[in-house]
Amino acid sequence: MTAPTIPPTTNSLKPEQIKELKSIFKSFDRNHDGTVSRDEMKKALTTVGVQPSDEQLDAMLPTGKPATFETFCEIMLPTYNDRLGEKNVDQELLEAFRAFDKDGNGVISASELKNMMRTLGDKVTDDEINNIMSEVDVNGDGVVNYEEFVMMMKPNSKRMNDGAEIKRRKEKSRKSFLKVKGWFHKLKREK
């Protein structure tokens, strides 16, 4: 078996990401022949959350031959990049949350939110802060935890798909959401 060559589709990846893809490839290359069979490719895709139909697999491997590392990367890279994109967004959200959470206690208080907004140049009133806090503070404990922060910043998150949650948020003003999202993007630009 020859060592897999690095396909051109991976040019934008870091060496450790290419190493991870090679490791994934090798884990599905059960007979160590440098290729991944159709069934092995189906298992690989299933492990990353893609359930390909037989027709989709035929389109991915039109010659019926097993996938080389290059073909494997061409098929897996979009899913792999989506996963990396999610990790990057999650990392940015965590950094933004930490910027708001000045005392590092794991929650954003009304005063921390107000101070951050003023630092960013927004002369926000106490009423505006209270409206934002009531909009974002889903559990009603008076502070915004990380989960609530993520729900606000990523409205398609799991809890936002709960019908009651969507109804509650629609009943409240979306203005607060848009304002905090604007502050978040302003904070990102200033970094």
FISE-608462 format. One record per residue (C-alpha): residue number from 1; residue in three letters; x, y, z. Coordinates in nm, 3 decimals, decimal comma. Layout:
n|res|X|Y|Z
NUM|Ala|X|Y|Z
...
***
This chain:
n|res|X|Y|Z
1|Met|0,000|0,000|0,000
2|Thr|0,130|0,346|-0,084
3|Ala|0,094|0,644|0,146
4|Pro|-0,208|0,855|0,060
5|Thr|-0,123|1,173|-0,128
6|Ile|-0,261|1,505|-0,013
7|Pro|-0,544|1,599|-0,247
8|Pro|-0,569|1,956|-0,380
9|Thr|-0,912|1,988|-0,216
10|Thr|-0,737|2,003|0,123
11|Asn|-0,510|2,300|0,040
12|Ser|-0,695|2,531|0,278
13|Leu|-0,667|2,292|0,571
14|Lys|-0,407|2,305|0,845
15|Pro|-0,162|2,013|0,879
16|Glu|-0,342|1,880|1,188
17|Gln|-0,673|1,883|0,997
18|Ile|-0,520|1,686|0,710
19|Lys|-0,378|1,446|0,968
20|Glu|-0,727|1,404|1,115
21|Leu|-0,875|1,331|0,771
22|Lys|-0,601|1,074|0,707
23|Ser|-0,675|0,914|1,041
24|Ile|-1,047|0,898|0,960
25|Phe|-0,966|0,750|0,618
26|Lys|-0,739|0,484|0,770
27|Ser|-1,000|0,392|1,030
28|Phe|-1,246|0,305|0,751
29|Asp|-0,985|0,138|0,528
30|Arg|-1,036|-0,194|0,709
31|Asn|-0,818|-0,406|0,480
32|His|-0,543|-0,140|0,460
33|Asp|-0,535|-0,137|0,080
34|Gly|-0,536|0,244|0,055
35|Thr|-0,900|0,262|-0,052
36|Val|-1,241|0,279|0,111
37|Ser|-1,513|0,056|-0,030
38|Arg|-1,866|0,173|-0,103
39|Asp|-1,991|0,018|0,224
40|Glu|-1,702|0,170|0,419
41|Met|-1,777|0,511|0,263
42|Lys|-2,141|0,477|0,366
43|Lys|-2,029|0,402|0,725
44|Ala|-1,788|0,697|0,721
45|Leu|-2,061|0,935|0,604
46|Thr|-2,305|0,796|0,859
47|Thr|-2,059|0,863|1,142
48|Val|-2,054|1,233|1,050
49|Gly|-2,432|1,255|1,032
50|Val|-2,490|1,205|0,659
51|Gln|-2,731|0,927|0,560
52|Pro|-2,662|0,880|0,187
53|Ser|-2,909|0,691|-0,030
54|Asp|-2,782|0,425|-0,271
55|Glu|-2,829|0,672|-0,555
56|Gln|-2,619|0,933|-0,373
57|Leu|-2,345|0,677|-0,312
58|Asp|-2,352|0,583|-0,679
59|Ala|-2,311|0,950|-0,770
60|Met|-2,020|0,985|-0,525
61|Leu|-1,846|0,675|-0,656
62|Pro|-1,963|0,666|-1,021
63|Thr|-1,704|0,414|-1,138
64|Gly|-1,805|0,165|-0,869
65|Lys|-1,443|0,149|-0,761
66|Pro|-1,340|0,205|-0,399
67|Ala|-1,252|0,559|-0,298
68|Thr|-0,890|0,666|-0,283
69|Phe|-0,785|0,914|-0,014
70|Glu|-0,831|1,195|-0,267
71|Thr|-1,186|1,084|-0,353
72|Phe|-1,260|1,028|0,016
73|Cys|-1,155|1,388|0,090
74|Glu|-1,362|1,527|-0,197
75|Ile|-1,667|1,350|-0,055
76|Met|-1,600|1,414|0,315
77|Leu|-1,458|1,767|0,297
78|Pro|-1,788|1,958|0,275
79|Thr|-1,916|1,781|0,588
80|Tyr|-1,578|1,820|0,759
81|Asn|-1,571|2,193|0,677
82|Asp|-1,926|2,235|0,809
83|Arg|-1,813|2,074|1,134
84|Leu|-1,512|2,307|1,150
85|Gly|-1,735|2,606|1,080
86|Glu|-1,960|2,510|1,370
87|Lys|-1,656|2,478|1,595
88|Asn|-1,535|2,824|1,488
89|Val|-1,876|2,982|1,551
90|Asp|-1,897|2,812|1,890
91|Gln|-1,548|2,941|1,978
92|Glu|-1,644|3,295|1,873
93|Leu|-1,960|3,277|2,083
94|Leu|-1,762|3,158|2,384
95|Glu|-1,513|3,444|2,341
96|Ala|-1,797|3,696|2,311
97|Phe|-1,969|3,553|2,619
98|Arg|-1,645|3,581|2,816
99|Ala|-1,605|3,943|2,702
100|Phe|-1,949|4,024|2,844
101|Asp|-1,893|3,814|3,161
102|Lys|-1,637|4,051|3,316
103|Asp|-1,623|3,887|3,660
104|Gly|-1,589|3,538|3,510
105|Asn|-1,867|3,382|3,716
106|Gly|-2,028|3,211|3,416
107|Val|-2,326|3,445|3,377
108|Ile|-2,388|3,793|3,238
109|Ser|-2,557|4,028|3,481
110|Ala|-2,754|4,337|3,385
111|Ser|-2,469|4,558|3,506
112|Glu|-2,212|4,364|3,300
113|Leu|-2,433|4,397|2,993
114|Lys|-2,480|4,769|3,055
115|Asn|-2,106|4,828|3,109
116|Met|-2,014|4,638|2,793
117|Met|-2,268|4,832|2,588
118|Arg|-2,132|5,161|2,716
119|Thr|-1,777|5,044|2,645
120|Leu|-1,889|4,981|2,288
121|Gly|-2,024|5,336|2,270
122|Asp|-2,395|5,265|2,305
123|Lys|-2,573|5,489|2,555
124|Val|-2,820|5,221|2,659
125|Thr|-3,084|5,301|2,921
126|Asp|-3,171|5,089|3,223
127|Asp|-3,509|5,013|3,064
128|Glu|-3,338|4,885|2,748
129|Ile|-3,108|4,665|2,956
130|Asn|-3,405|4,531|3,152
131|Asn|-3,591|4,456|2,828
132|Ile|-3,291|4,274|2,684
133|Met|-3,240|4,076|3,005
134|Ser|-3,605|3,972|3,022
135|Glu|-3,594|3,871|2,655
136|Val|-3,280|3,660|2,686
137|Asp|-3,314|3,526|3,042
138|Val|-3,527|3,223|2,959
139|Asn|-3,510|3,058|3,302
140|Gly|-3,593|3,383|3,484
141|Asp|-3,298|3,379|3,726
142|Gly|-3,205|3,742|3,653
143|Val|-2,882|3,665|3,464
144|Val|-2,790|3,529|3,121
145|Asn|-2,604|3,199|3,125
146|Tyr|-2,404|3,065|2,831
147|Glu|-2,688|2,847|2,702
148|Glu|-2,925|3,144|2,695
149|Phe|-2,659|3,356|2,524
150|Val|-2,614|3,092|2,253
151|Met|-2,991|3,061|2,207
152|Met|-3,007|3,434|2,146
153|Met|-2,711|3,441|1,907
154|Lys|-2,808|3,122|1,721
155|Pro|-3,187|3,134|1,697
156|Asn|-3,198|2,795|1,524
157|Ser|-3,044|2,625|1,825
158|Lys|-3,219|2,322|1,974
159|Arg|-3,419|2,503|2,242
160|Met|-3,536|2,765|1,995
161|Asn|-3,705|2,486|1,799
162|Asp|-3,937|2,425|2,093
163|Gly|-4,277|2,559|1,986
164|Ala|-4,352|2,724|2,321
165|Glu|-4,015|2,897|2,318
166|Ile|-4,070|3,031|1,967
167|Lys|-4,418|3,154|2,059
168|Arg|-4,286|3,327|2,372
169|Arg|-4,009|3,498|2,178
170|Lys|-4,243|3,608|1,900
171|Glu|-4,467|3,770|2,161
172|Lys|-4,175|3,977|2,287
173|Ser|-4,000|4,246|2,093
174|Arg|-3,729|4,131|1,850
175|Lys|-3,568|4,472|1,890
176|Ser|-3,371|4,354|2,193
177|Phe|-3,231|4,058|2,002
178|Leu|-3,123|4,271|1,712
179|Lys|-2,958|4,522|1,941
180|Val|-2,746|4,265|2,125
181|Lys|-2,656|4,093|1,798
182|Gly|-2,542|4,428|1,664
183|Trp|-2,326|4,477|1,972
184|Phe|-2,181|4,130|1,930
185|His|-2,083|4,202|1,569
186|Lys|-1,937|4,538|1,672
187|Leu|-1,733|4,364|1,943
188|Lys|-1,608|4,112|1,684
189|Arg|-1,496|4,389|1,447
190|Glu|-1,303|4,566|1,723
191|Lys|-1,095|4,256|1,805
***
